[in-house]
Amino acid sequence: MARNKYDIDETLQSEFNIKHLKRLGSYIRPHRKDMILTICLMLVSSALGMLTPRILMTIIDDYIPSKNIRSIVLISLGLLLIYLTNFVILRIKITTTATLGQSIIHEIRTDIFTHLQELPFSYYDDRPHGKIQVRVVNYVNSLSDLLSNGIVNTITDLCSLFFIVGFMLSINVKLTFVCLIGIPLLMLLIFVIKRKQRVAWQILSNKSSNLNAYIAESINGIRVTQSFVREQENIKIFNHLSGSYSSAWMRAVCYNFMLWPAIDNISTWTTCAVYVLGIDWLSGNKFGVTTGALIALSGYISQFWAPINTLASFYNSLLTAMSYLERIFETIDEPVLVKDRPGAVAMPPIKGDVQFKDVCFSYEDGIPVLNHVSFHTKPGETFAIVGPTGAGKSTIISLISRFYNLNSGEILIDGIDINSVTIKSLRKQMGVMLQDSFIFSGTIMDNIRYGNRTASKEDVIQAAKTVCAHDFIMNLENGYDTEVNERGSRLSAGERQLISFARALLADPKILILDEATSSIDTETEILLQKGLAKLLAGRTSFIIAHRLSTIKNADCILYVDNGEIKEMGTHTTLMQTPGYYHSLYMSQYDFLS
C-alpha cells in the first residue's frame, strides 16, 4: 500500500517551476525592511570599495609625479576610513542576514509541521516516516545559505556590476569591452548545463530521502534486527543506499564545479588580454591609456569577476534549493482529505448513541475493507468486535473517530452525521487506545496527562489506580516523575499498555474505544483491571476489540467481523447457543487453553 519505500525514488519534477520562487518570496516579504536596509548598506560598502582603484589611479597619475605628499597622506587616511566603514557594514550584514534567514526557515518549518499535524492517517500509511522527516529537517535547513546570504549578495552584486562597468567605461571604453567579451562564453556554458544540473540535484534529494527513510526504519526496528541477527544484511542495504547517495552527490557537484573554473579561466583570459592590449597601447600612447588607468582597470577587472562568481554560486544554490523547495511545498500542499466540511458545527455533548448505516470503506481503490456494515449501539452499551486478523475490526473503530473518510454510507452519533461536525469537537469527547501503545519522551505524569492537560495530579493517580498501573509506577525510581524514553523503551509492553489505558481514561470520554487494550497484560493484572473497567464502562458507550474472548463475555453485544462484513451479532450467551463463527472461535480458544 506504500506509495514509495526506502528503495523507490520519488517522482522528479519535469520543469523548473517559477511559482516555487514566488511562493518563497511570500515568506521573505514580511522581512523586506530588514533586507532592503541590508542591501542599501551593502551597496554603500560596495560603492566605497569601488573608489579605491580610482583613487589609486589619481595618486599614480597625478600626486606621485607632482610629489604632493600632503594629498597622498589625506587620501590614505580616507582609504583607512573606507576600510573601517566597510568592516562595520559587513558586521551588521552578517548579523542581520543570519537572523533573517533563520526566521524564514523557522516559518517554513512551522508551516510544514503544522500541516503534518492535520494530514490524515492515510498519508502516513503511504510513506516511510524517514522520508517525511527529511523534508521537515534536512530540506528546510538546505535553504539556509540561500536565504541568509544568497539573495542579499546577489542583489548587491548585480548592482555592483553596473557600478563597476560604469567606472571602467569612465576610464577606458575599449579595454572595458575587452573585459566584457568573456560574458557570452559564460552564458553559453550555463545554458548547456542548466537542465542536467537541476535534474542532478533532484536525484540527489531522492537519494537523501531514501537513505533517511532506511535509517529511521532501522533505528525503530533495531530490536528485531538484533534478535534475528540481521545486522550484516542491513549494513549491505545501507551501504548500497549510501553509495547511491554518494554517486548522486558527485554528479551534482561536478556540474556545480564546472562554473567557477570556467569563470576563473575566462577572468584570467580577459585580464591577460587587457594587460597585453593595454601595455601595447600604453607604449604607443594610443587611446589615452595611462599607467594609472591600466592599474585601475586591472583592479576593477578583479572586482568585476568576483560578483560574477558570486552570481554563479547563487545560481548553483538556487538550483539546489529548487530541488528541496519542490518537496517542501509538495508536503505543504498535500490535501487534507479528512477535514471539516464547510459549515461544520461543534458536536454537542455526546450521549453515546452510535449507528453505522450501510458503511463501505477501502484504503485503496478497488480493494474493499468494509462492505455494507450496519449496527446500532445505545448510550452506555459495550460493543465487542471480534474476528480474524485483517477482517476490518480496527477499521471500524478508526471510522468512529473519523480518521478516514467513508466511501459510502453514514456514521451517526446521537443521530448526527459525524461528517457534519468539526473533527476537534468530535474527538475531544472520545477516548481512544489503539494497538500501538505509543509512549512519548517525558515523565509518566506527562504521558498520562497527554489527552487532558488540565487534569490534576490526583486525577492522574486515580486513573492509574483504576487501570492497575499505580503500583508499578510507584516502584520506579521517581514514581510519576520518572523520565521515559521515546516509545517507552524502558517499560515492558504491558506497562506501556497500562499507561496508555490511563491516558484514555483520564480524558473522561463519552465514547471509549479500546483496540487490544489488554493484549500485553498478564492474566493476574487483567483480572484486577476488569474490576476497574467495570466501573469505568458504566454509563459510557464502549467499543472493544479483543482476541482474548474471556475479556468481552459481559459485553452487551458482540460483533463477529470477517471479510469486511458482520457475520454474527449478539450477546455471548446468545451466540454460544448456536454453532457459528463466534462459537467456533470461542471453543478453539477454550480447547487451546485447556
Buried (B, 14 or more C-beta within 10 A) or exposed (E): EEEBEBEEBBEEBEEBBEEBEEBBEEBBEEBEEBBEEBBEBBBEBBBBBBEBBBBBBBBBBEBBEEEBEEBBEEBEEEBEEBEEBBEEBEEBBEEBBBEBBEBBBEBBBEBBEEBBEEBBBBBEEEBBEBBBBBBBEBBBEBBBBBBBBBBBBBBBBEBBBEBBBEBBEEBBEBBBEBBBEBEEBBEEBBEEBBEEBBBBBBBBBBBBBBBBBBBBBBEBBBEEBEEEEBEEEBEEBBEBBBEBBBEBBEBBBEBBEBBBEBBEEBBEEBBEBBBEBBEEBBEEEEBEBBBBBBBBBBBBBEBBBBBBBBBBBBBBBBBBBBBBBBBBBBBBEBEEEBBBEEEBEEBEEBBBBBBBBEBBBBBEEEEBBBBBBEBEBBBBBBBBBBBBEEBBBBBBBBBBBBBBEBBEBBBBBBEBEBBEBBBEBBBBBBBBBBEEBEBEEBBBBBBBBBBBEEBEEEBBBBBBBBBBBBEBBEEBEEBBEBEBEEBBEEBEEBBBBBBBBBBBBBBBBBBBBBBBBBBBBEEEBBEEBBEBBEEBBEEBBBBBBBBBBBBBEBBBBBBBBBBBBBBBBBBBEEBBEEEBBBBEBBEEBEEEEE
